[in-house]
Amino acid sequence: VQLQASGGGSVQTEDSLRLSCGASESSFSINAMGWFRQGPGNQRELVATISSGGYILYGDSVKGRFTIFRDNAKNTVFLQMNNLKPEDTAVYYCYADDGLGYYGTKYWGEGTQVTVSS
């Protein structure tokens, strides 16, 4: 499975951006899709994930500002980011897995840069 992300860019505080990520293969091999991010000097952290059944997890720092949704028919996940803050500046990585937990397969996209200026 290859993941291709798009939609990053440079914006001002309180602006919005939408990220999208498409998977190259049928959704039969994919369960959860979502986003992680890594800011300067930080470890990679959860932004949001959504399972094939619609179960959603958000990182604490984005709750109420970001919304994740997916189009299973198109194997695509979206992240709507509103009220962006400078601390949201990071490389955002698209993520997918096969739903088999620790011993399953995880997939990562190359990352897309989001920069928020004050």
N, C-alpha and C positions, 0 to 999 in steps of 0.2 A: 504494500500500500504506500503510495506517495501522497504527501499532503502539500498543497500549494496555497499559501496564504497571500492575501492582498488587503490593501486599505490603510496601511500605516501612513504616517506623515507627521508634519510639525504643525501644531495648533497652539492657541492661547488658552489660558485658564478659563474654565467654564464652557469651552467649546465642546463639540461632539465629533466622534469618529465612529465609523462602522468597519470592523474587520470581517473578512470572510475567509473561509478555508474549505477547499474542495478536496475530496479523496478520490484517488484514481481508480478504486475498485468498488465492486458492488458492496452495498451495505450489509450483505450477509456476513462479511468477515469483520464488521465493525460494530462495537457496542457503544462505548462512550466516546464522545468527541468534545473538544474544548480548547481552553487556552491556559497557558502558564506564562509567566513573565520573569525577566531577570533584569533588574535595574543595576546601575553602576555600583559595584562593590557589594552587591547583594546576592543571596542565593536565589535559585529559581523558586518561584512560589506559585501556588494555585491562583488563577483568576476565576475561572468558572468551567464546569463541565456539565454535560447533559447526556444522559443515557439514551439508548434507542427507544426506551419506553417513556422518556420525558422527565426522568428524575434529575433534578438540578442541584448542583453544589456551587456556592460562591465563596470566594475568599472574603474575609471579614472587611478588608479595606475597600472593597468595591460594592458591597451590598447597598442597594438602593440607588446606585448610579449606573451600574452596568446591567445589561440584559443579554442572556444567551438564548439562542433559539436555533433550530436546525430544520433542514429540509431533507428528510430521509430519502425521498425519491431521487434527489440530486446529489446525495452524499456530501452535503455542504452544511457547515456550521457557521453561524454569524455571532458577532459580539458587538452589540450596540453600546457604545461608551458615551455617557452624558456627564456633564459637569466635571470635565477632566481637570485634574490638579497636577502641579509640577511633580508630585511624588508618583504619578502614574507613568512618568517617563521610564521607558524600559524597552527591551526587545521582547516582543510577544511571540510566543511559540505555539503553533497549532499542535494539538495532541489528539491521538485516537488510540483506542485499545480494542482487544477482541473480547473483553468481558470475562477473561479467565483468571483474573486476579494476579497474584504474585507470580505465578508460573506462566502467565499469558504473555502476549506480545504487545509492546507499546510502540507507537509510531510517532515520529516528530517531524514537523516541518522545519524549514530553514530559519524562520524567524522574520518578523517585520518590525521595524523601528517605529516607536511612537514617542514623540518629543512634545512635552507640554511646557510652554514658557509662561512665566508670570507677568 
